[in-house]
Every structure is written in C-alpha cells, then in structure tokens.
Amino acid sequence: DDEFIKTPGRVVKVYDPCCGTGGMLTIAKTRIEEINSDADVHLYGQEVNPETYAVCKSDLLMISQDGRDAENVKQGSTLSDDQHAGERFHYLITNPPYGKDWRADKKRVETEARLAFGGRFGAGTPRSSDGQLLFLQHMLARRFKPDEDHSRVAIIMNGSPLFTGDAGSGESEIRRWILENDWLEAIIALPESIFYNTGIGTYVWVLCNRKPDQRQGKVQLIDATDFWQPLRKSLGDKRREIGQDDAQRIIDLYLDYCEGEQVKIFDNEDFGFRKIVVERPLRLSFQASPERIECLKEQSAFVNLAVSKKKKPEVKALEEEAGRQQQEAVLKMLRDMPPALYKDRAQFLEALDKAARAADVKLASSLRKAILDALGERDENAAICTDKKGNPEPDTELRDTERVPLKEDVAIYFEREVVPHVPDAWISSAKAHCDKLDDRPGKVGYEINFNRYFYTYQPPRPLKEIEADIRTLEEEMVAMLREVAG
C-alpha cells in the first residue's frame, strides 16, 4: 500500500478490536511513519481485559504527545459493546482469541444479527464456542465503503474458521458472504509455535475493499509454514520466530502473485460446493407374523389406546377398559390374517382393510400407521412405496449426501457419480434440503481446506524394504531374548 500511504499529509486510521497491550497498533504506526514521515496516523482500539487495557492505555500516553491515541482506546467487549460504532478505518488488524466462548455476548450479538445487514453480523453467527468469525465480520463492518476510501483488513486466526461448519451453517454462510462479495485477497499459513500461549498453526486472512484488477474473483493461498527461525530460548509455547528475511519472502510471494511451490491461486468459486441430498425409494415387505405382531405392542399409538386423559376415576377406568378391548380386537384381527409375506404395501393395505371390515375394527390413521410400522420391514426386493400422487417415498435410512463443486452442473455430476451405483436414486427437492438464497436443491457451502491444496504425495517404501526391516527387527528380538534366557 505504499502508493496510498505515501500521499503527502495522508491521514491514516488504524484499528484493533482486540488490541491487548497495543503492540500491533504501535508497530503499525511506526511502520507507516517509516514509509511516510508526513503521515498523520490515528490509532484506535478496544480491549475487554482491564489489565491489558490499562497497559495499552499507559503505553500510548507515553509515546504520544497529545494523548489522542490513548483516548481512542476503549475498554469493554467489542462484540456486545462496540465503542467505535460511528468510525471507519483504513487498516483493521487483530489477533482475536482462538476458540473463545462468546456466550456472555450471545444475547446482544443475536439481537444485532436479526437486523441482517443493518448490523454487524448479518451474514450469520458461528457456534458459540468460537467467536473468531464474529470479530472478522465486525472488522468488515468498520471499513470504508469502496467509493469512500481505501480499507484493508488483516486478521490472524487458527484453522477452524477455514473449514468448520457444514453447508448452511453460520461459519459457512460467513465464508460465503466474504467470497461472493470478493473481499478476500489472500490467506497466509504461518509456522507453528510462533505465539507465546499456543503452538498451533495460524493463518493471516487479508481482505480489501478495492481489489486490484488481477486479483478480482481470485484468492491467493501462501504456504509460509517453513519460513521461520528457531529461538535461542523458548518463551512458553513460542519456540520459533519469523525473521526479517522470512517476512520479506512472504511479502515478495504476495506481491509477485505467481503460482509456485508455496503459492496457489484459485477462483472464489473453487472453494464452494452444493450439498445435495440423495434419496432412495422406500421398499417394505409386510407380514402378520407373531414376531411382527408383538412389535405392535411397543408402538405409542397402540399403547395410547388404553390411556385416558380424563380426570374422573370412573370415567378414566371406563375409557381405559374400552381401549384395552380395542387393543385385543386389533391383535386378534392381525392374528387371524393369513401369514403371507406381502412385497407390495398397497396389496397389504387391501388385505388389512378387508380384515378390519370382517372383524368390525375401526382403524384410525395413527393406529393404521402403527400397524404398518410394526409389520413392515425393509426389503430391497419389495416394491417401491409411493404416496397418494404416485411419487416414490424416500427411505430415510438410505438417505445420503453429495458435495457437488459449484463449477459443475448438478445434474451432470449426479448422472456421472451417483446413478451408475444407485440407479433408483434422485435428488431431494424438499425445502429443508434447498439453499435458502436461491431455493435450488442442495445447500451452498464454502470451505478452504488449506492443507489439501499444498499436499504432496509421498509414495510408500517398496514392500521388499519393509519386509527386510521386519526380518531384521525379528532377528534382533530373538537375539535379545536369547541373552535374557542365558
């Protein structure tokens, strides 16, 4: 951003919503002033922890002449009590807490989320055990609009926001919102063990409100996991650091924008998929056998025949006795039916209705369903069960899902990948299985499986080498046992 920063008299506003002791803010100011000593840098921050807030405030009071930056640092929870709501910033940088529970802020966050994009969390809310993507949404809400000024966001997060959450989940919808609006420029995978309080891998997300032409519709992934130097002495979990040369290599890879061993460039759509629900027809066989009739006694609709909700004991007793008589009548009717195995539900229903008329037994719809559930068993050789319109009914036990890349046609993918294996399958068009934005079958999801894109296949050793090693170990074990045995 040299061209932006080097403008004479440039006013630059830098903001960290999880500023801690203010280290990232003060270093950002130093760096900007190195590029342009004439720049007027304003620092803003918010910190929930009282002790680190106090350290940040006192540091800024010492290094600033007028105390302006210290005044711009506020104390409180950014998620539920945003104290910079009316401000917009050029640079928004933060390292939010990883996997931190945000239940304390949940009520106010969800209230704001219901405002859709009239608030900060219109894209969705992640699971309450991890608020990292909430901080990212907050930062995006505090940028300048593209036609107003330049803004850039950089946030360091762990791997969870990259892929946690299935299609339609809060996490996936937030990623979808970011990618479909084309704000994400790059993600840089950093080395492990570079932070004091955690040794896990971390990632820098870089977002911009004005993407250069060559980056539009694209996302650059940079694998910088090997760009580190060992510390002479460990500091907690921090055993490595990114040296100046390593940092410059990362910057060069970012600016060169060329694919290579450490760099991959993808279209935004490459991270998207449509999760379709694949249904298969329900096939049941029916038989009034003693074993299946016995199962009817466990069906709630059958059990409830002998249960009365009346409060008066006399009335309750009469109703329950009548219910027990009805239960016995139903059981006798089923025992009197021929024990034939029906491979077609329609034929069995005809036989059931005929038996009910002959026994003068009335079958309510709930009781009728209970009998079908008890006497029916899945049978792949049975006829397909259909609804009143003649459409096949889905078997929920055989229900499956497929993830179709967004760049592929769903129908073509289905014919190629599913139909050859299960010819009777179809794609569910039920509302619960459709995307909430376009109403088409299959929910749209986005995930960035970073490691998969940089995976290098390592072929296993030849079998002969492995066998030779096993034989050598066996010989060594036998020799050791002989020594023990004398």
Buried (B, 14 or more C-beta within 10 A) or exposed (E): EEEBBEEEEBEBBBBBBBBBBBBBBBEBBEEBBEBBEEBEBBBBBBBBBEEBBBBBBEBBEEEBEEEEBBBBBBBBBBBBBBBBEEEBBBBBBBBBBBEBEBEBBBEBBEEBBEEEEEBBBBBBBBBBEBBBBBBBBBBBBBBBEEEEBBBBBBBBBBBBBBBBBBBBBBBBBBBBBBBBEBBBBBBBBBBBBBBEEBBEBBBBBBBBBBBEEEBEEBBBBBBBBEBBEEEEEEEEBBBBBBEEEBEEBBEEBBEEBEEEEBBBBBEBBBBBBBBBBBBBBBBBBBBBBEEBBEBBEEBEBBBBBBEBEEEEEEEBEEBBEEBEEBBEBBBEBBEEBEEEEBBBBEEBBEBBEEBBEEBEBEBEEEBBEBBBBBBBBEBEEBBBBBEEEEEBBBBEEBEEBBBBBBEBEBEEBBEEEBEEEBEEBBBBBEEEBBBEEEEEBBBBBBBBEBEEBBEEEEEEEEEEEEEEEEEEEEEEEEEEEEEEEE
